[in-house]
């Protein structure tokens, strides 16, 4: 799980394996595989860095095919 911040500053944890896409509208909107969307304060680069760090901790080194 990665730690993110909602627009109101509330901290929550998200399973990055369930992310389908991310868009800046202008705030970062994360669309989950379920179709639900979450708007966060975090920048796209910050989320990507958190995902890379999380996957590294799990030992996932290669891009999945």
C-alpha positions in Angstrom: 0.0 0.0 0.0 1.1 3.5 -0.7 0.4 6.6 1.5 -1.4 9.4 -0.3 -3.3 12.6 0.7 -6.8 13.6 -0.2 -7.5 17.2 -1.1 -8.6 17.9 2.5 -5.2 16.7 3.7 -6.5 13.4 5.1 -4.0 10.5 4.8 -5.1 7.2 3.2 -3.5 4.1 1.8 -4.0 2.8 -1.7 -3.2 -0.5 -3.3 -1.2 0.6 -6.4 -1.8 -2.7 -8.2 -5.5 -1.6 -8.6 -4.7 1.7 -10.4 -5.9 1.8 -14.0 -4.9 5.4 -14.9 -4.0 8.9 -13.5 -5.0 12.2 -15.0 -4.3 15.9 -14.0 -7.7 17.7 -14.2 -6.0 20.0 -12.7 -5.8 17.9 -9.5 -4.5 14.4 -9.8 -7.4 12.0 -10.4 -6.7 8.3 -10.0 -9.0 5.9 -11.7 -9.1 2.5 -10.1 -9.8 -0.8 -12.0 -13.3 -0.8 -10.3 -14.1 2.5 -12.0 -14.0 4.5 -8.8 -12.0 7.7 -8.9 -10.0 9.4 -6.2 -8.7 12.9 -6.3 -5.4 13.5 -4.4 -3.0 16.3 -3.5 0.0 14.3 -4.5 1.7 15.0 -7.8 1.8 12.3 -10.5 5.6 12.1 -10.1 5.3 11.6 -6.3 2.7 8.8 -6.8 4.9 7.1 -9.4 7.9 7.3 -7.1 5.8 5.8 -4.2 4.7 3.0 -6.5 8.3 2.2 -7.6 9.5 2.2 -4.0 6.6 -0.1 -2.9 7.2 -2.5 -5.8 10.9 -2.5 -4.9 10.1 -3.5 -1.3 8.0 -6.4 -2.7 10.9 -7.5 -4.9 9.1 -6.6 -8.1 12.0 -5.4 -10.3 10.8 -5.8 -13.9 7.9 -4.3 -15.7 5.0 -6.8 -15.9 4.1 -7.8 -19.4 
